[in-house]
Amino acid sequence: MNDKNNSADTLFKEHRARIDDLDERIITLLAERFEVVQDVGRIKAAQNIPVVQHERAESVKQRAARLAEERGLDGALVRHIYTLLIDHA
């Protein structure tokens, strides 16, 4: 029984390490995304273009949901995440 626990602990550690690595990659990509969004905001400001373009925001959310569903993820969840990202930017 103890060997089973050790084996399970090892598997959990390996999977948790993979999850930690993925989380770090996600955060890095989010930081990169926010940098690009800030650049776009500066360009819009210099061109006197409204910061929020609702059609574009909706298009981004729809695309994200579609891509998520194509990969077997919950499109509504990903759409909500992108709503948060866009609202935060």
N, C-alpha and C positions, 0 to 999 in steps of 0.2 A: 504494500500500500504506500509506503514511504517513497519507493522508487517512482510510482505513478505521480505522486505529488511533485517530486523533483523534476520529472519529465514535463509535467504540465506547467510548472513554474518556469522552466526553461523556454517552453513554447510561448508562454505569456510574455516573458521578457523580450523574446525576439520580435513578437508582434508589436509590443508596446514600443520597442526601439524603432520599428518601421513607422509606426504612427507618429512618434515624435519627429522623425525625419521628415515625413510628409507635412506635418504641421509647420515645421520650420520652412519648408519650401513654399507652402501656401502663404505664410507671413511675408516671405521675401517677395513673392509675386504681388501680394497686396500692396506692399511698400512701393514696388515699381509702378503698379497701376496708379496709385495716388500721386506719384511724381509726375506721371504723364498727364493726369487730370489737372494737376496744378499748372503744368505748362500750357495746357489748352485754356485754362482759365485766364492766364496772363495774356495769351493771344487774343482771346475774346475781349478782354478789357481794353487792349490796345486798339482793337477794331470796333469798339463800341457795339459789340454783339451781346445780347442777353446771355447771362451765364447759364440759365436753365433753358434747355430746349426740350420741351415735353415729348415731342414726337421722337426725338433721338433717344431719350431716356426710356420710352416705352419700347422702342425697337431693340435696345440693348437688353432689356428685361425679357422680352419675348425670345430673343436669340439664345440667351442663357438658359431659359427654361427648355427650349427645344433641344439644345445641345445636351442638357442634363438628361432629358428623357431618352435621347438616343443612346446614352451610356447607362441606362437603367436606373437613373436617379429620380428622385421626386422633383418634377419640374416646378411645382408650387413652392417647395422649400427653397430651391435655387432662385426662383423669382423673388421670393421674400428677402433672401440674402442680398441680391442685387439691388432691391429697393433700398435696403439699409445702406449699402455702399454708395449708391447715387445720392441718397439724402444726406449722407455724411460729408460727401465731397462738396 
